[in-house]
């Protein structure tokens, strides 16, 4: 048989697995990598060959994702023995690159065994774990095409690499202390420090200092998570006022001491992807310093995913903060010289090494919803593994994504390759990361896009990038249609559905700023069926940073602009009211995100924000989960739903002395009621029974839970996100599938 295996089958020990399987079954032949995946020829008895082919998928190595096995009979050659043959780089590339994977149990045992030659070696790995995407320069996945190319194997490692019975047989990053990367501890100026680097690094943390740590996809900044002064110092130096830090703990048992874990959350936390998992803190303050996650009932927690992390956590008596190595709003530092330059004013010491990182990749962030993962940021551990869709892309597509939380996607055949998290395209460094990332993906997956999809907003840097490309067909995709298409494809559905897209804002087809949308949508097109009634956004972008401005706008809209507490706190309110009343620098928006801002300001939760969505997040945290009451809205006018009725009800309750947690809960419940009633009206006119929920506002777990429960109680089938984020990190995925659907209709 001549066999072709496609999927994530390179860099995951697939060839050694095939060699072992064939040898065990007494088959002759060969296996190799090429630009399509894995090619195999086997000969032997008919029974053995059939068993071999049938075993390729169910017995594949743990990191492999076998998408297709195609076998055709050929004439036997009379070969003896089974061999791994040299890789081929001819033809069009179709091989899939695997994501970086956490250190496996076998490697951890070696790391901890004083009798093993890799005892305490911080770069131990094998075919079942270790760096992949972040070190790959090109395919096929072989050592010369990775950042391990500069480390020649010693005789002992070469013997393991060539031993068919060894776990490291053809493991490309295989190395040891004699031939692999080396660790160093540097001071803030880049000068080496003496002593054992890990021991000294642990001492840096114990003294309350800030440590920069080189990980798989870039540098992190670390402090003792129980040290309030250290956490505050990190915030001051990093220019990160309030946004929570992630925390790393040594084991899942340590995690259980801090947070509550259900089965899904425990599985996510311990998975080979090792994301940051958003988990509910146990009651009481616990040992974590308040400055780590100020006022937040949840904690972003992760377990060690490199040998270096394991070694460091074993020497630390406490959990550690491990946050992106950057100044706020900049991309994570991943090159050594750049890290020293950008982080020397933040870190007191650098725990670093000499294995280059080819692609900067932030940690992924995930939470659990109804027993399945719900990604908040899809990056390390997930990217660049493709998202399979059940539809063919007639021509290759590049989707450029949004401005905030940017990802891009390339798509061909039945795969969409969603990039690692790029970030907010608001500075030159992030834009460089975007453009270099696009070129890397195009090369890695051999995608020459015929179609380039982009957002409709003319000022997005991703849109400008798309429009500067030549020799391609451009297709603009409305922001909220991309959200709903992303949710559809996330659930491998085509629609049409009732799509509810709630977010901060997106450019509408009428030139206004949308953000509270009810669409009737399929993959190729959509209609705007209803929306939250638009209100002015006084000062434009200033209203995003200062939620009290949106409170003034909504108070005017609902006729409640009296001597409200929010106005007394902000003496500039008359000027802002003038902007609203005269329509000066006050673009209209239907944004659900800005509605949350208004209510948060009215309740005194937050007048100014230091990161995106802060006011809405804190409003959710405030809510009394046991309150059943829900505010009501009046009938829509011309498709515009008067969401300001919710604001009016909240103001009346505040004036009546109702506690803010109850007001917040009634607002959340009222918005869930509003969504359900709007969907019921659309169902009457369309007959649609499925509702897709997307947009960053639906990362609010209270709103999501209440909305899904209400919809299902009315007989709707709900679609929510899992494989890609509901926020703008999923926009490029939606753009790609919209472009593909339109192309199929040509």
CORRAKA-V157352 format. One record per helix or strand. SS is the DSSP state (~ for helix, > for strand). FROM is the first residue (numbers start at 1). LEN is the number of residues. If there is no record, write none. Layout:
SS | FROM | LEN
SS | FROM | LEN
This chain:
> | 2 | 7
> | 10 | 1
~ | 14 | 11
> | 28 | 7
> | 37 | 7
~ | 46 | 13
> | 65 | 8
> | 82 | 3
> | 97 | 1
> | 101 | 1
~ | 105 | 8
> | 126 | 1
> | 129 | 2
~ | 133 | 3
> | 136 | 1
~ | 143 | 3
> | 146 | 1
~ | 155 | 8
> | 183 | 5
> | 192 | 1
~ | 197 | 10
> | 211 | 4
> | 219 | 6
~ | 228 | 11
> | 246 | 4
~ | 252 | 7
> | 259 | 1
~ | 263 | 8
> | 276 | 6
~ | 290 | 3
> | 298 | 6
~ | 307 | 9
> | 320 | 5
~ | 336 | 8
> | 349 | 5
> | 365 | 5
> | 372 | 6
> | 387 | 13
> | 406 | 1
> | 409 | 10
> | 423 | 1
~ | 428 | 17
> | 451 | 5
~ | 461 | 7
> | 473 | 5
~ | 479 | 12
> | 495 | 13
> | 513 | 10
> | 526 | 7
> | 535 | 4
~ | 542 | 4
~ | 547 | 11
~ | 565 | 5
~ | 573 | 10
> | 586 | 4
~ | 592 | 11
~ | 614 | 9
> | 637 | 1
> | 640 | 2
~ | 644 | 12
~ | 660 | 27
> | 690 | 5
~ | 696 | 4
~ | 701 | 13
> | 717 | 3
~ | 728 | 17
